[in-house]
């Protein structure tokens, strides 16, 4: 099952690897939804990410509240003492 040419697949992987965690989730979700049936499994394999991550991204894309979120992690999680 090949949805993209090898050149496009390589570009997608390279782009995906430059994104932060939240944007990776959402990018994978957009690509999976575009493909329709079997899209989650295909994108999961192509981008080497968990299908649950893609499903979470799909949920976030459907939720306007999640899209407006600015913070990626809870306050204090990344702070060093």
HTML snippet that shows the backbone in 3Dmol.js (N, CA, C, O; Angstrom):
<script src="https://3Dmol.org/build/3Dmol-min.js"></script>
<div id="view" style="width:600px;height:400px;position:relative"></div>
<script>
const pdb = `
ATOM      1  N   UNK A   1       0.845  -1.175   0.000  1.00  0.00           N
ATOM      2  CA  UNK A   1       0.000   0.000   0.000  1.00  0.00           C
ATOM      3  C   UNK A   1       0.891   1.239   0.000  1.00  0.00           C
ATOM      4  O   UNK A   1       1.527   1.545   1.009  1.00  0.00           O
ATOM      5  N   UNK A   2       0.940   1.929  -1.090  1.00  0.00           N
ATOM      6  CA  UNK A   2       1.775   3.110  -1.211  1.00  0.00           C
ATOM      7  C   UNK A   2       0.910   4.307  -1.608  1.00  0.00           C
ATOM      8  O   UNK A   2       0.335   4.345  -2.696  1.00  0.00           O
ATOM      9  N   UNK A   3       0.834   5.273  -0.708  1.00  0.00           N
ATOM     10  CA  UNK A   3       0.005   6.446  -0.949  1.00  0.00           C
ATOM     11  C   UNK A   3       0.805   7.623  -1.474  1.00  0.00           C
ATOM     12  O   UNK A   3       0.235   8.556  -2.038  1.00  0.00           O
ATOM     13  N   UNK A   4       2.110   7.593  -1.298  1.00  0.00           N
ATOM     14  CA  UNK A   4       2.965   8.703  -1.689  1.00  0.00           C
ATOM     15  C   UNK A   4       4.172   8.174  -2.454  1.00  0.00           C
ATOM     16  O   UNK A   4       4.595   7.034  -2.263  1.00  0.00           O
ATOM     17  N   UNK A   5       4.712   9.012  -3.314  1.00  0.00           N
ATOM     18  CA  UNK A   5       5.944   8.637  -3.997  1.00  0.00           C
ATOM     19  C   UNK A   5       7.066   8.592  -2.953  1.00  0.00           C
ATOM     20  O   UNK A   5       6.961   9.231  -1.907  1.00  0.00           O
ATOM     21  N   UNK A   6       8.127   7.849  -3.230  1.00  0.00           N
ATOM     22  CA  UNK A   6       9.241   7.795  -2.268  1.00  0.00           C
ATOM     23  C   UNK A   6       9.802   9.182  -1.937  1.00  0.00           C
ATOM     24  O   UNK A   6      10.158   9.440  -0.787  1.00  0.00           O
ATOM     25  N   UNK A   7       9.884  10.064  -2.913  1.00  0.00           N
ATOM     26  CA  UNK A   7      10.421  11.410  -2.674  1.00  0.00           C
ATOM     27  C   UNK A   7       9.526  12.196  -1.708  1.00  0.00           C
ATOM     28  O   UNK A   7      10.030  12.876  -0.814  1.00  0.00           O
ATOM     29  N   UNK A   8       8.219  12.106  -1.882  1.00  0.00           N
ATOM     30  CA  UNK A   8       7.284  12.811  -1.000  1.00  0.00           C
ATOM     31  C   UNK A   8       7.336  12.204   0.397  1.00  0.00           C
ATOM     32  O   UNK A   8       7.319  12.933   1.390  1.00  0.00           O
ATOM     33  N   UNK A   9       7.399  10.893   0.483  1.00  0.00           N
ATOM     34  CA  UNK A   9       7.469  10.224   1.787  1.00  0.00           C
ATOM     35  C   UNK A   9       8.706  10.683   2.560  1.00  0.00           C
ATOM     36  O   UNK A   9       8.629  10.919   3.766  1.00  0.00           O
ATOM     37  N   UNK A  10       9.829  10.808   1.884  1.00  0.00           N
ATOM     38  CA  UNK A  10      11.057  11.273   2.535  1.00  0.00           C
ATOM     39  C   UNK A  10      10.890  12.707   3.031  1.00  0.00           C
ATOM     40  O   UNK A  10      11.317  13.034   4.139  1.00  0.00           O
ATOM     41  N   UNK A  11      10.278  13.555   2.225  1.00  0.00           N
ATOM     42  CA  UNK A  11      10.037  14.942   2.647  1.00  0.00           C
ATOM     43  C   UNK A  11       9.116  14.999   3.857  1.00  0.00           C
ATOM     44  O   UNK A  11       9.330  15.795   4.771  1.00  0.00           O
ATOM     45  N   UNK A  12       8.104  14.164   3.861  1.00  0.00           N
ATOM     46  CA  UNK A  12       7.174  14.124   4.988  1.00  0.00           C
ATOM     47  C   UNK A  12       7.897  13.722   6.268  1.00  0.00           C
ATOM     48  O   UNK A  12       7.698  14.333   7.318  1.00  0.00           O
ATOM     49  N   UNK A  13       8.728  12.705   6.177  1.00  0.00           N
ATOM     50  CA  UNK A  13       9.474  12.222   7.344  1.00  0.00           C
ATOM     51  C   UNK A  13      10.428  13.297   7.847  1.00  0.00           C
ATOM     52  O   UNK A  13      10.515  13.537   9.051  1.00  0.00           O
ATOM     53  N   UNK A  14      11.140  13.941   6.934  1.00  0.00           N
ATOM     54  CA  UNK A  14      12.081  14.996   7.329  1.00  0.00           C
ATOM     55  C   UNK A  14      11.344  16.147   8.006  1.00  0.00           C
ATOM     56  O   UNK A  14      11.798  16.654   9.031  1.00  0.00           O
ATOM     57  N   UNK A  15      10.212  16.562   7.443  1.00  0.00           N
ATOM     58  CA  UNK A  15       9.428  17.637   8.037  1.00  0.00           C
ATOM     59  C   UNK A  15       8.908  17.233   9.407  1.00  0.00           C
ATOM     60  O   UNK A  15       9.018  17.999  10.364  1.00  0.00           O
ATOM     61  N   UNK A  16       8.349  16.046   9.507  1.00  0.00           N
ATOM     62  CA  UNK A  16       7.802  15.523  10.761  1.00  0.00           C
ATOM     63  C   UNK A  16       8.851  15.571  11.866  1.00  0.00           C
ATOM     64  O   UNK A  16       8.540  15.920  13.005  1.00  0.00           O
ATOM     65  N   UNK A  17      10.076  15.226  11.538  1.00  0.00           N
ATOM     66  CA  UNK A  17      11.145  15.190  12.529  1.00  0.00           C
ATOM     67  C   UNK A  17      11.581  16.570  13.010  1.00  0.00           C
ATOM     68  O   UNK A  17      12.306  16.669  14.000  1.00  0.00           O
ATOM     69  N   UNK A  18      11.159  17.631  12.337  1.00  0.00           N
ATOM     70  CA  UNK A  18      11.500  18.983  12.783  1.00  0.00           C
ATOM     71  C   UNK A  18      10.452  19.559  13.723  1.00  0.00           C
ATOM     72  O   UNK A  18      10.684  20.595  14.346  1.00  0.00           O
ATOM     73  N   UNK A  19       9.305  18.905  13.833  1.00  0.00           N
ATOM     74  CA  UNK A  19       8.190  19.436  14.615  1.00  0.00           C
ATOM     75  C   UNK A  19       8.306  19.074  16.091  1.00  0.00           C
ATOM     76  O   UNK A  19       8.965  18.102  16.459  1.00  0.00           O
ATOM     77  N   UNK A  20       7.648  19.879  16.931  1.00  0.00           N
ATOM     78  CA  UNK A  20       7.573  19.524  18.346  1.00  0.00           C
ATOM     79  C   UNK A  20       6.513  18.431  18.513  1.00  0.00           C
ATOM     80  O   UNK A  20       5.814  18.069  17.567  1.00  0.00           O
ATOM     81  N   UNK A  21       6.418  17.925  19.722  1.00  0.00           N
ATOM     82  CA  UNK A  21       5.545  16.778  20.012  1.00  0.00           C
ATOM     83  C   UNK A  21       4.088  17.014  19.609  1.00  0.00           C
ATOM     84  O   UNK A  21       3.482  16.162  18.958  1.00  0.00           O
ATOM     85  N   UNK A  22       3.527  18.150  19.984  1.00  0.00           N
ATOM     86  CA  UNK A  22       2.126  18.446  19.679  1.00  0.00           C
ATOM     87  C   UNK A  22       1.906  18.589  18.177  1.00  0.00           C
ATOM     88  O   UNK A  22       0.936  18.065  17.631  1.00  0.00           O
ATOM     89  N   UNK A  23       2.812  19.301  17.517  1.00  0.00           N
ATOM     90  CA  UNK A  23       2.665  19.503  16.078  1.00  0.00           C
ATOM     91  C   UNK A  23       2.868  18.209  15.298  1.00  0.00           C
ATOM     92  O   UNK A  23       2.254  18.025  14.248  1.00  0.00           O
ATOM     93  N   UNK A  24       3.709  17.318  15.785  1.00  0.00           N
ATOM     94  CA  UNK A  24       3.873  15.996  15.149  1.00  0.00           C
ATOM     95  C   UNK A  24       2.556  15.236  15.183  1.00  0.00           C
ATOM     96  O   UNK A  24       2.119  14.660  14.187  1.00  0.00           O
ATOM     97  N   UNK A  25       1.942  15.252  16.353  1.00  0.00           N
ATOM     98  CA  UNK A  25       0.664  14.557  16.538  1.00  0.00           C
ATOM     99  C   UNK A  25      -0.373  15.079  15.561  1.00  0.00           C
ATOM    100  O   UNK A  25      -1.082  14.310  14.913  1.00  0.00           O
ATOM    101  N   UNK A  26      -0.449  16.386  15.467  1.00  0.00           N
ATOM    102  CA  UNK A  26      -1.457  17.007  14.612  1.00  0.00           C
ATOM    103  C   UNK A  26      -1.152  16.828  13.130  1.00  0.00           C
ATOM    104  O   UNK A  26      -2.066  16.616  12.333  1.00  0.00           O
ATOM    105  N   UNK A  27       0.113  16.911  12.754  1.00  0.00           N
ATOM    106  CA  UNK A  27       0.493  16.698  11.353  1.00  0.00           C
ATOM    107  C   UNK A  27       0.156  15.264  10.931  1.00  0.00           C
ATOM    108  O   UNK A  27      -0.424  15.038   9.869  1.00  0.00           O
ATOM    109  N   UNK A  28       0.529  14.306  11.777  1.00  0.00           N
ATOM    110  CA  UNK A  28       0.227  12.900  11.479  1.00  0.00           C
ATOM    111  C   UNK A  28      -1.277  12.699  11.359  1.00  0.00           C
ATOM    112  O   UNK A  28      -1.740  11.954  10.495  1.00  0.00           O
ATOM    113  N   UNK A  29      -2.041  13.361  12.226  1.00  0.00           N
ATOM    114  CA  UNK A  29      -3.502  13.247  12.191  1.00  0.00           C
ATOM    115  C   UNK A  29      -4.070  13.789  10.888  1.00  0.00           C
ATOM    116  O   UNK A  29      -4.931  13.157  10.276  1.00  0.00           O
ATOM    117  N   UNK A  30      -3.599  14.945  10.461  1.00  0.00           N
ATOM    118  CA  UNK A  30      -4.088  15.542   9.216  1.00  0.00           C
ATOM    119  C   UNK A  30      -3.811  14.614   8.039  1.00  0.00           C
ATOM    120  O   UNK A  30      -4.690  14.377   7.210  1.00  0.00           O
ATOM    121  N   UNK A  31      -2.598  14.093   7.968  1.00  0.00           N
ATOM    122  CA  UNK A  31      -2.242  13.192   6.870  1.00  0.00           C
ATOM    123  C   UNK A  31      -3.076  11.914   6.894  1.00  0.00           C
ATOM    124  O   UNK A  31      -3.515  11.438   5.847  1.00  0.00           O
ATOM    125  N   UNK A  32      -3.294  11.363   8.077  1.00  0.00           N
ATOM    126  CA  UNK A  32      -4.078  10.129   8.197  1.00  0.00           C
ATOM    127  C   UNK A  32      -5.526  10.355   7.767  1.00  0.00           C
ATOM    128  O   UNK A  32      -6.111   9.527   7.069  1.00  0.00           O
ATOM    129  N   UNK A  33      -6.092  11.475   8.186  1.00  0.00           N
ATOM    130  CA  UNK A  33      -7.481  11.786   7.827  1.00  0.00           C
ATOM    131  C   UNK A  33      -7.599  11.985   6.317  1.00  0.00           C
ATOM    132  O   UNK A  33      -8.581  11.555   5.711  1.00  0.00           O
ATOM    133  N   UNK A  34      -6.616  12.629   5.712  1.00  0.00           N
ATOM    134  CA  UNK A  34      -6.639  12.841   4.264  1.00  0.00           C
ATOM    135  C   UNK A  34      -6.708  11.518   3.509  1.00  0.00           C
ATOM    136  O   UNK A  34      -7.348  11.424   2.461  1.00  0.00           O
ATOM    137  N   UNK A  35      -6.044  10.496   4.046  1.00  0.00           N
ATOM    138  CA  UNK A  35      -5.994   9.209   3.358  1.00  0.00           C
ATOM    139  C   UNK A  35      -7.263   8.381   3.548  1.00  0.00           C
ATOM    140  O   UNK A  35      -7.548   7.489   2.749  1.00  0.00           O
ATOM    141  N   UNK A  36      -8.016   8.671   4.591  1.00  0.00           N
ATOM    142  CA  UNK A  36      -9.240   7.907   4.821  1.00  0.00           C
ATOM    143  C   UNK A  36      -8.962   6.534   5.397  1.00  0.00           C
ATOM    144  O   UNK A  36      -8.058   6.371   6.217  1.00  0.00           O
ATOM    145  N   UNK A  37      -9.738   5.541   4.970  1.00  0.00           N
ATOM    146  CA  UNK A  37      -9.642   4.185   5.501  1.00  0.00           C
ATOM    147  C   UNK A  37      -8.207   3.659   5.398  1.00  0.00           C
ATOM    148  O   UNK A  37      -7.618   3.656   4.317  1.00  0.00           O
ATOM    149  N   UNK A  38      -7.655   3.219   6.513  1.00  0.00           N
ATOM    150  CA  UNK A  38      -6.294   2.693   6.550  1.00  0.00           C
ATOM    151  C   UNK A  38      -5.232   3.772   6.712  1.00  0.00           C
ATOM    152  O   UNK A  38      -4.041   3.469   6.789  1.00  0.00           O
ATOM    153  N   UNK A  39      -5.660   5.024   6.763  1.00  0.00           N
ATOM    154  CA  UNK A  39      -4.715   6.129   6.850  1.00  0.00           C
ATOM    155  C   UNK A  39      -3.920   6.155   8.135  1.00  0.00           C
ATOM    156  O   UNK A  39      -2.725   6.452   8.121  1.00  0.00           O
ATOM    157  N   UNK A  40      -4.568   5.846   9.252  1.00  0.00           N
ATOM    158  CA  UNK A  40      -3.863   5.862  10.535  1.00  0.00           C
ATOM    159  C   UNK A  40      -2.750   4.821  10.534  1.00  0.00           C
ATOM    160  O   UNK A  40      -1.625   5.119  10.934  1.00  0.00           O
ATOM    161  N   UNK A  41      -3.048   3.619  10.094  1.00  0.00           N
ATOM    162  CA  UNK A  41      -2.034   2.558  10.060  1.00  0.00           C
ATOM    163  C   UNK A  41      -0.890   2.924   9.118  1.00  0.00           C
ATOM    164  O   UNK A  41       0.278   2.706   9.440  1.00  0.00           O
ATOM    165  N   UNK A  42      -1.224   3.478   7.959  1.00  0.00           N
ATOM    166  CA  UNK A  42      -0.195   3.834   6.984  1.00  0.00           C
ATOM    167  C   UNK A  42       0.722   4.934   7.516  1.00  0.00           C
ATOM    168  O   UNK A  42       1.945   4.809   7.456  1.00  0.00           O
ATOM    169  N   UNK A  43       0.134   6.008   8.034  1.00  0.00           N
ATOM    170  CA  UNK A  43       0.930   7.133   8.542  1.00  0.00           C
ATOM    171  C   UNK A  43       1.717   6.715   9.777  1.00  0.00           C
ATOM    172  O   UNK A  43       2.855   7.145   9.962  1.00  0.00           O
ATOM    173  N   UNK A  44       1.130   5.893  10.610  1.00  0.00           N
ATOM    174  CA  UNK A  44       1.835   5.387  11.788  1.00  0.00           C
ATOM    175  C   UNK A  44       3.121   4.666  11.389  1.00  0.00           C
ATOM    176  O   UNK A  44       4.176   4.864  11.992  1.00  0.00           O
ATOM    177  N   UNK A  45       3.010   3.840  10.374  1.00  0.00           N
ATOM    178  CA  UNK A  45       4.187   3.100   9.902  1.00  0.00           C
ATOM    179  C   UNK A  45       5.183   4.038   9.207  1.00  0.00           C
ATOM    180  O   UNK A  45       6.388   3.945   9.440  1.00  0.00           O
ATOM    181  N   UNK A  46       4.687   4.926   8.368  1.00  0.00           N
ATOM    182  CA  UNK A  46       5.558   5.839   7.626  1.00  0.00           C
ATOM    183  C   UNK A  46       6.345   6.757   8.558  1.00  0.00           C
ATOM    184  O   UNK A  46       7.552   6.932   8.392  1.00  0.00           O
ATOM    185  N   UNK A  47       5.661   7.336   9.531  1.00  0.00           N
ATOM    186  CA  UNK A  47       6.295   8.309  10.417  1.00  0.00           C
ATOM    187  C   UNK A  47       6.826   7.685  11.710  1.00  0.00           C
ATOM    188  O   UNK A  47       7.386   8.377  12.561  1.00  0.00           O
ATOM    189  N   UNK A  48       6.645   6.381  11.843  1.00  0.00           N
ATOM    190  CA  UNK A  48       7.130   5.642  13.010  1.00  0.00           C
ATOM    191  C   UNK A  48       6.557   6.231  14.307  1.00  0.00           C
ATOM    192  O   UNK A  48       7.288   6.542  15.247  1.00  0.00           O
ATOM    193  N   UNK A  49       5.235   6.374  14.325  1.00  0.00           N
ATOM    194  CA  UNK A  49       4.578   6.869  15.527  1.00  0.00           C
ATOM    195  C   UNK A  49       3.417   5.944  15.884  1.00  0.00           C
ATOM    196  O   UNK A  49       2.901   5.219  15.033  1.00  0.00           O
ATOM    197  N   UNK A  50       3.023   5.980  17.124  1.00  0.00           N
ATOM    198  CA  UNK A  50       1.966   5.110  17.626  1.00  0.00           C
ATOM    199  C   UNK A  50       0.605   5.551  17.062  1.00  0.00           C
ATOM    200  O   UNK A  50       0.316   6.746  17.009  1.00  0.00           O
ATOM    201  N   UNK A  51      -0.221   4.597  16.645  1.00  0.00           N
ATOM    202  CA  UNK A  51      -1.568   4.946  16.170  1.00  0.00           C
ATOM    203  C   UNK A  51      -2.379   5.710  17.222  1.00  0.00           C
ATOM    204  O   UNK A  51      -3.219   6.538  16.871  1.00  0.00           O
ATOM    205  N   UNK A  52      -2.134   5.437  18.513  1.00  0.00           N
ATOM    206  CA  UNK A  52      -2.834   6.158  19.576  1.00  0.00           C
ATOM    207  C   UNK A  52      -2.482   7.642  19.534  1.00  0.00           C
ATOM    208  O   UNK A  52      -3.316   8.500  19.823  1.00  0.00           O
ATOM    209  N   UNK A  53      -1.246   7.926  19.175  1.00  0.00           N
ATOM    210  CA  UNK A  53      -0.805   9.313  19.062  1.00  0.00           C
ATOM    211  C   UNK A  53      -1.578  10.015  17.948  1.00  0.00           C
ATOM    212  O   UNK A  53      -2.001  11.161  18.103  1.00  0.00           O
ATOM    213  N   UNK A  54      -1.755   9.326  16.835  1.00  0.00           N
ATOM    214  CA  UNK A  54      -2.507   9.894  15.719  1.00  0.00           C
ATOM    215  C   UNK A  54      -3.959  10.105  16.113  1.00  0.00           C
ATOM    216  O   UNK A  54      -4.543  11.142  15.799  1.00  0.00           O
ATOM    217  N   UNK A  55      -4.546   9.133  16.798  1.00  0.00           N
ATOM    218  CA  UNK A  55      -5.929   9.279  17.257  1.00  0.00           C
ATOM    219  C   UNK A  55      -6.079  10.465  18.211  1.00  0.00           C
ATOM    220  O   UNK A  55      -7.079  11.182  18.171  1.00  0.00           O
ATOM    221  N   UNK A  56      -5.078  10.665  19.067  1.00  0.00           N
ATOM    222  CA  UNK A  56      -5.114  11.821  19.967  1.00  0.00           C
ATOM    223  C   UNK A  56      -5.048  13.113  19.156  1.00  0.00           C
ATOM    224  O   UNK A  56      -5.744  14.080  19.466  1.00  0.00           O
ATOM    225  N   UNK A  57      -4.217  13.128  18.125  1.00  0.00           N
ATOM    226  CA  UNK A  57      -4.129  14.300  17.258  1.00  0.00           C
ATOM    227  C   UNK A  57      -5.436  14.582  16.554  1.00  0.00           C
ATOM    228  O   UNK A  57      -5.831  15.739  16.415  1.00  0.00           O
ATOM    229  N   UNK A  58      -6.114  13.537  16.106  1.00  0.00           N
ATOM    230  CA  UNK A  58      -7.420  13.704  15.447  1.00  0.00           C
ATOM    231  C   UNK A  58      -8.414  14.315  16.432  1.00  0.00           C
ATOM    232  O   UNK A  58      -9.170  15.220  16.078  1.00  0.00           O
ATOM    233  N   UNK A  59      -8.410  13.823  17.658  1.00  0.00           N
ATOM    234  CA  UNK A  59      -9.293  14.358  18.685  1.00  0.00           C
ATOM    235  C   UNK A  59      -8.991  15.829  18.936  1.00  0.00           C
ATOM    236  O   UNK A  59      -9.909  16.640  19.061  1.00  0.00           O
ATOM    237  N   UNK A  60      -7.712  16.175  19.009  1.00  0.00           N
ATOM    238  CA  UNK A  60      -7.331  17.571  19.229  1.00  0.00           C
ATOM    239  C   UNK A  60      -7.785  18.458  18.078  1.00  0.00           C
ATOM    240  O   UNK A  60      -8.253  19.574  18.303  1.00  0.00           O
ATOM    241  N   UNK A  61      -7.652  17.977  16.864  1.00  0.00           N
ATOM    242  CA  UNK A  61      -8.055  18.772  15.709  1.00  0.00           C
ATOM    243  C   UNK A  61      -9.556  19.026  15.689  1.00  0.00           C
ATOM    244  O   UNK A  61     -10.011  20.058  15.198  1.00  0.00           O
ATOM    245  N   UNK A  62     -10.313  18.091  16.218  1.00  0.00           N
ATOM    246  CA  UNK A  62     -11.768  18.243  16.263  1.00  0.00           C
ATOM    247  C   UNK A  62     -12.207  19.168  17.400  1.00  0.00           C
ATOM    248  O   UNK A  62     -13.321  19.692  17.378  1.00  0.00           O
ATOM    249  N   UNK A  63     -11.343  19.369  18.383  1.00  0.00           N
ATOM    250  CA  UNK A  63     -11.676  20.173  19.543  1.00  0.00           C
ATOM    251  C   UNK A  63     -11.078  21.565  19.414  1.00  0.00           C
ATOM    252  O   UNK A  63      -9.857  21.725  19.421  1.00  0.00           O
ATOM    253  N   UNK A  64     -11.930  22.561  19.296  1.00  0.00           N
ATOM    254  CA  UNK A  64     -11.459  23.936  19.159  1.00  0.00           C
ATOM    255  C   UNK A  64     -10.684  24.375  20.400  1.00  0.00           C
ATOM    256  O   UNK A  64      -9.730  25.146  20.298  1.00  0.00           O
ATOM    257  N   UNK A  65     -11.089  23.890  21.560  1.00  0.00           N
ATOM    258  CA  UNK A  65     -10.403  24.242  22.805  1.00  0.00           C
ATOM    259  C   UNK A  65      -8.950  23.779  22.764  1.00  0.00           C
ATOM    260  O   UNK A  65      -8.053  24.527  23.152  1.00  0.00           O
ATOM    261  N   UNK A  66      -8.711  22.567  22.304  1.00  0.00           N
ATOM    262  CA  UNK A  66      -7.348  22.033  22.226  1.00  0.00           C
ATOM    263  C   UNK A  66      -6.502  22.824  21.235  1.00  0.00           C
ATOM    264  O   UNK A  66      -5.319  23.053  21.488  1.00  0.00           O
ATOM    265  N   UNK A  67      -7.079  23.245  20.118  1.00  0.00           N
ATOM    266  CA  UNK A  67      -6.324  23.980  19.111  1.00  0.00           C
ATOM    267  C   UNK A  67      -5.883  25.341  19.613  1.00  0.00           C
ATOM    268  O   UNK A  67      -4.834  25.839  19.206  1.00  0.00           O
ATOM    269  N   UNK A  68      -6.662  25.948  20.485  1.00  0.00           N
ATOM    270  CA  UNK A  68      -6.314  27.257  21.008  1.00  0.00           C
ATOM    271  C   UNK A  68      -5.277  27.191  22.119  1.00  0.00           C
ATOM    272  O   UNK A  68      -4.771  28.226  22.553  1.00  0.00           O
ATOM    273  N   UNK A  69      -4.957  26.004  22.578  1.00  0.00           N
ATOM    274  CA  UNK A  69      -3.998  25.824  23.654  1.00  0.00           C
ATOM    275  C   UNK A  69      -2.608  26.272  23.223  1.00  0.00           C
ATOM    276  O   UNK A  69      -2.117  25.878  22.165  1.00  0.00           O
ATOM    277  N   UNK A  70      -1.981  27.096  24.051  1.00  0.00           N
ATOM    278  CA  UNK A  70      -0.648  27.606  23.745  1.00  0.00           C
ATOM    279  C   UNK A  70       0.422  26.720  24.371  1.00  0.00           C
ATOM    280  O   UNK A  70       1.437  26.426  23.739  1.00  0.00           O
ATOM    281  N   UNK A  71       0.202  26.300  25.594  1.00  0.00           N
ATOM    282  CA  UNK A  71       1.204  25.503  26.310  1.00  0.00           C
ATOM    283  C   UNK A  71       1.211  24.065  25.805  1.00  0.00           C
ATOM    284  O   UNK A  71       0.169  23.488  25.492  1.00  0.00           O
ATOM    285  N   UNK A  72       2.414  23.505  25.733  1.00  0.00           N
ATOM    286  CA  UNK A  72       2.540  22.118  25.338  1.00  0.00           C
ATOM    287  C   UNK A  72       2.561  21.207  26.560  1.00  0.00           C
ATOM    288  O   UNK A  72       1.992  20.116  26.542  1.00  0.00           O
ATOM    289  N   UNK A  73       3.207  21.656  27.597  1.00  0.00           N
ATOM    290  CA  UNK A  73       3.274  20.872  28.838  1.00  0.00           C
ATOM    291  C   UNK A  73       2.749  21.720  29.978  1.00  0.00           C
ATOM    292  O   UNK A  73       2.673  22.944  29.874  1.00  0.00           O
ATOM    293  N   UNK A  74       2.387  21.055  31.075  1.00  0.00           N
ATOM    294  CA  UNK A  74       1.902  21.774  32.230  1.00  0.00           C
ATOM    295  C   UNK A  74       3.012  22.628  32.819  1.00  0.00           C
ATOM    296  O   UNK A  74       4.185  22.258  32.785  1.00  0.00           O
ATOM    297  N   UNK A  75       2.628  23.766  33.355  1.00  0.00           N
ATOM    298  CA  UNK A  75       3.584  24.687  33.950  1.00  0.00           C
ATOM    299  C   UNK A  75       4.367  23.982  35.057  1.00  0.00           C
ATOM    300  O   UNK A  75       3.799  23.287  35.900  1.00  0.00           O
ATOM    301  N   UNK A  76       5.680  24.179  35.029  1.00  0.00           N
ATOM    302  CA  UNK A  76       6.539  23.604  36.054  1.00  0.00           C
ATOM    303  C   UNK A  76       7.171  22.284  35.669  1.00  0.00           C
ATOM    304  O   UNK A  76       8.135  21.862  36.307  1.00  0.00           O
ATOM    305  N   UNK A  77       6.664  21.619  34.651  1.00  0.00           N
ATOM    306  CA  UNK A  77       7.191  20.310  34.267  1.00  0.00           C
ATOM    307  C   UNK A  77       8.619  20.412  33.744  1.00  0.00           C
ATOM    308  O   UNK A  77       9.464  19.582  34.079  1.00  0.00           O
ATOM    309  N   UNK A  78       8.891  21.418  32.931  1.00  0.00           N
ATOM    310  CA  UNK A  78      10.206  21.554  32.307  1.00  0.00           C
ATOM    311  C   UNK A  78      11.158  22.433  33.113  1.00  0.00           C
ATOM    312  O   UNK A  78      12.316  22.598  32.727  1.00  0.00           O
ATOM    313  N   UNK A  79      10.695  22.995  34.213  1.00  0.00           N
ATOM    314  CA  UNK A  79      11.539  23.881  34.989  1.00  0.00           C
ATOM    315  C   UNK A  79      12.582  23.082  35.746  1.00  0.00           C
ATOM    316  O   UNK A  79      12.296  22.011  36.283  1.00  0.00           O
ATOM    317  N   UNK A  80      13.794  23.614  35.782  1.00  0.00           N
ATOM    318  CA  UNK A  80      14.894  22.974  36.519  1.00  0.00           C
ATOM    319  C   UNK A  80      15.082  23.725  37.837  1.00  0.00           C
ATOM    320  O   UNK A  80      14.992  24.952  37.878  1.00  0.00           O
ATOM    321  N   UNK A  81      15.336  23.003  38.880  1.00  0.00           N
ATOM    322  CA  UNK A  81      15.528  23.630  40.195  1.00  0.00           C
ATOM    323  C   UNK A  81      16.985  23.631  40.565  1.00  0.00           C
ATOM    324  O   UNK A  81      17.350  24.116  41.635  1.00  0.00           O
TER     325      UNK A  81
END
`;
const viewer = $3Dmol.createViewer("view");
viewer.addModel(pdb, "pdb");
viewer.setStyle({}, {cartoon: {color: "spectrum"}});
viewer.zoomTo();
viewer.render();
</script>
